[in-house]
């Protein structure tokens, strides 16, 4: 069986369909072993096909490294789109030690905190839209589906509940009762999970 290829797209394809255990290019800077494909070495995994709780998914490295690695990532992205389109995908910061989930979760918390702060700020000319929130919520739901059995210990899907988001967006759009909207949302999260409560408290302290 052939294991050395000139075409990076072929290497990415072989990884995606798991046609063999390993393959590499002639320069040895793009290769896969098992379910993980790398750029330059094991310190920079590009993507991995994983399975937990009977659910298959793809973890894709959200970090970048160099111009050459960007080309490797493009080849892998194409292979995922072509051959693994039916699987859920997570863009997470990966390293040789595996998934840096805590850093990723903190990043989502920071983004959500900023969105809430912008939305509840009456001076904000272009406040966030529901689509801005949904982009984060979709990531959290994907993480919940792929990374955890139920119940999810992080309660990722409770960062913002749709009914409360609709309420806040309506009030913010009216620009008449932003203070009430903030109070209502804070009450809603007061009985939710600890992490979401902390996000909201920080957002309110900064927006006050």
Secondary structure, DSSP 8 states (H G I E B T S, - for coil): ---EES-HHHHHHHHHHT-SSEEEETTSSEEEETTEEEESSTTSEEEEEEEETTEEEEEEE-----HHHHHHHHHHHHHHHHHSTTSEEEEE-EETTEE-HHHHHHHHHHHHHHHHHHHT-TT-SS---HHHHHHHHHHHHHHHHHH--SS-TT-GGGSS-HHHHHHHHHHHHHTS-HHHHHHHHHHHHHTS-HHHHHHHHHHHHHH-
